[in-house]
Amino acid sequence: MQLALYLAQVAYRRGEIPVGAVVVRDEEIIGWACNEKEARQDASAHAELLAMQRATAFQGSWRLTGATLYSTLEPCPMCAGVMINSRLSRLVYGARDSKAGAAGSVLELLRCPGLNHQVEVTEGILGEESADLLSSFFLDLRRDGRVGRRRSTRNRVGG
């Protein structure tokens, strides 16, 4: 979980929403990522999704049975859906997402009995640190419209 928090800090410095994710199987890290939505201009470039993609590429199989994903933020419905479809065994996350969380806050996808797979969920690990990082990011963003990377002066009127 410490690595996921570090990756969230990397995302913050890059001007991305600070979320980090790490996939572990048999005590070995097999995938990791931070948010890359802004860098890729891709709404699906969430840390959890990228970490799972890298884990499946590393192992040569789409199944993540026996793996745990550590994330600084509760997953959204898209990421939760991939966790279910990849047969992820366990999710450990830090901060709850009261606007888009799909592991109990807004929706409960990961433990939905009607689905073909359920994911074991542990929440609140490094939750305060994860929430503080997110709060700082959005405070900075509201204050001056940017976070991390420098704002470009190109294509600005009068600049």
N, C-alpha and C positions, 0 to 999 in steps of 0.2 A: 504494500500500500504506500510505502514511502516513495517508491519509484513512480507510482502514479501521481503522487502529489508533486514530485519534482517535475514530471512531464507537464502537469498543469501550469506550473510556474514558467516553464519554457513557452507554453502557448500564450500565457499572459504577456511575456516579453515580446512575442511576435505579433501582438495585437489580436489574438484569437481568444474566444471565450475560454477561460482556463479550466479545461477538463483534460485529465490524463487517464490512460487505461493500460493495464498490463494483463496478459493472459499467461497463466502458470499451469503446468501439468507435471506431476511427479517432481515437484520442487525445482523445476527448470522453467525459466522464462522463455516462452515460445513466440510471443508477439507483444508489441507495445506501440503506443502512439499517443499523440496529443491532437486536439482539434486542428483541422486544416481547412475549414470551410472558407475562410477569407483567402488564403494562399491559393487554393484550387478553384475558388469561385464555384463550389459544389456543395449544395445543401446537405448532401449525404456524407460529407467528410467528417463525421463525428469520431472522436477518439476511440470509442468502444468498437465501432464498425471497422475502423482501420486496423485496430489491434487484432480483432478476430480474423480479418482478411490476411494479415501478416502471419498469424498463428497457423491458419489452415495452409497457407503457401509453404511455411516452414516444414510442416509435418506431411504435406502431400495428400491431405484428406480434408474434406469439408466438415467432418464430424469433430466436435470438441468434447466428446464424452470423456469424463474424468478431469476436465479442465476447470479452473476457476478464473473468472475475470474480476480484476480489481479496478474500480473506477472511483474517481473523486466525486462524481455526481450520479444520482439515480438516472437510469437510462430512460430515453424517450420511447414511444411506441415502436418506431422503426428499429432501434437498436435492440429492444426487447424481443421483437419479432425474429431478428436474426439469431439472438441467443436461443430462442426456442427451436428454430429451424436447424441450427447447427448442433443441437443437443448438448449445449453447454451444461455442465453439472451444477455450477455454483457461481453466484454473483456476490461480491462484497463491495459495498459502496459507502462513500462518505456522507455527502450532503443530500438531503431530500430535495426534489424539484417539485414545488407546489404548483407549477404552471404546466408542466409537461411530463411529469414522472409516471412511468408505467410499471413500477414495482411496489405500488401501494399508495402513493400520494394522490394521484389523479385517477389512474387506472391500475388494475391488478392483472397484468398479462402473464407474468412469469409463473404465477401459481394458480392459474385458472384451471379448474378441474375439467373443463370441457375440451381443453386442448390436448394434443397427443403427447406433449412433453411439458414437465414443470421444472423450473430451476429453483434450487435452494437459494434463499436470499438472506444475507446478513447486512444490516445497515448500521450506519453511525460510526464506522471505523475511520478515524481522523476526520470526523464530520465537522467539527468546529473549524479546523484548519482549512478544510475544503470550502466551507461556507464563507469564511472570512476572505479567502482569495477571490471567490466569485463576487462578494459584496464590494471589495476594493476595485475590481475590474469595472463593474457597472457604475460605481461612484465616479471613477476616473472618466469613463465614457460619457456620462451625463455632464460632467464638469467641463470637459474641453473637447469632446467629440472624437477623441482618439486614445488609444492605449498602446503602449509598447513601441511599435515602429513609428518612425517619423512620418508626419503627414506630407504628402507630395504637394509642391506648389505649382506643378504643371497643371494645365487645363483649368486653372482658377481665373475668374474674371479679375483683371487688374493685377494678376500675380504672375 
